[in-house]
Amino acid sequence: MFNKRESENMATHQAPQQFPPLELVTKPNVDTAAAAYYFTRQQQTLRGWACHENGPIRPLRINGRLAWPVSELRRVLGVPA
């Protein structure tokens, strides 16, 4: 069905993650992957914003992880609550 190279490529590449529209998110915070999706930026860009504290919003730090407030995402992106 697939040659060896195609099989290897399929095993190493993940399908893009799907996120609901920001209007439908009910959680108070989202992870960096979701925030990057909504901002249409790479995750590393958001990590840089968090590190340098120079992005449009500042994340919360919870047990060493970044949590991006949905209310702030909506405000910055102009999405109604």
Secondary structure per residue as TSV (DSSP state, phi and psi in degrees):
chain	resnum	aa	ss	phi	psi
A	1	M	-	360.0	-56.8
A	2	F	-	-116.1	146.2
A	3	N	-	-78.4	173.7
A	4	K	H	-60.2	-42.9
A	5	R	H	-63.7	-43.5
A	6	E	H	-63.1	-39.1
A	7	S	H	-64.5	-41.8
A	8	E	H	-64.2	-42.8
A	9	N	H	-63.2	-39.6
A	10	M	H	-66.5	-33.6
A	11	A	H	-74.2	-29.8
A	12	T	H	-92.5	-19.2
A	13	H	-	-103.9	132.4
A	14	Q	-	-95.8	152.3
A	15	A	-	-69.3	145.9
A	16	P	-	-60.5	139.9
A	17	Q	-	-76.3	140.7
A	18	Q	-	-102.9	137.1
A	19	F	-	-124.7	147.2
A	20	P	-	-71.0	160.3
A	21	P	-	-56.0	146.1
A	22	L	G	-59.2	-29.9
A	23	E	G	-63.5	-25.8
A	24	L	G	-97.0	-3.2
A	25	V	-	-73.3	127.0
A	26	T	-	-107.3	-10.9
A	27	K	S	-74.1	150.5
A	28	P	S	-71.9	-26.4
A	29	N	E	-138.4	154.7
A	30	V	E	-124.9	161.3
A	31	D	-	-79.1	177.1
A	32	T	H	-64.6	-36.6
A	33	A	H	-61.5	-44.3
A	34	A	H	-68.4	-44.1
A	35	A	H	-61.2	-41.0
A	36	A	H	-62.7	-39.4
A	37	Y	H	-60.8	-47.6
A	38	Y	H	-67.2	-34.1
A	39	F	H	-82.9	-7.8
A	40	T	T	52.3	51.2
A	41	R	S	-131.5	165.9
A	42	Q	-	-75.0	151.4
A	43	Q	H	-58.1	-37.2
A	44	Q	H	-63.9	-30.6
A	45	T	H	-62.6	-44.5
A	46	L	H	-67.2	-35.5
A	47	R	H	-64.4	-37.1
A	48	G	H	-64.0	-43.1
A	49	W	H	-57.9	-43.2
A	50	A	H	-65.5	-42.8
A	51	C	H	-66.5	-45.8
A	52	H	H	-90.2	-7.2
A	53	E	T	51.9	46.3
A	54	N	-	-127.4	15.3
A	55	G	S	-89.2	178.8
A	56	P	S	-68.0	-25.2
A	57	I	S	-138.9	160.0
A	58	R	-	-110.2	132.2
A	59	P	-	-80.7	162.7
A	60	L	E	-86.8	150.9
A	61	R	E	-110.5	115.3
A	62	I	E	-122.9	112.3
A	63	N	T	51.1	43.1
A	64	G	T	81.3	3.8
A	65	R	E	-114.6	156.7
A	66	L	E	-92.2	135.9
A	67	A	E	-127.3	120.9
A	68	W	E	-98.3	119.1
A	69	P	E	-63.1	125.2
A	70	V	H	-63.1	-37.9
A	71	S	H	-61.4	-37.7
A	72	E	H	-72.2	-38.2
A	73	L	H	-58.4	-47.4
A	74	R	H	-61.7	-42.9
A	75	R	H	-61.8	-49.3
A	76	V	H	-66.9	-38.4
A	77	L	H	-87.7	-3.8
A	78	G	T	71.0	32.5
A	79	V	-	-97.0	128.8
A	80	P	-	-64.9	147.1
A	81	A	-	-74.5	360.0
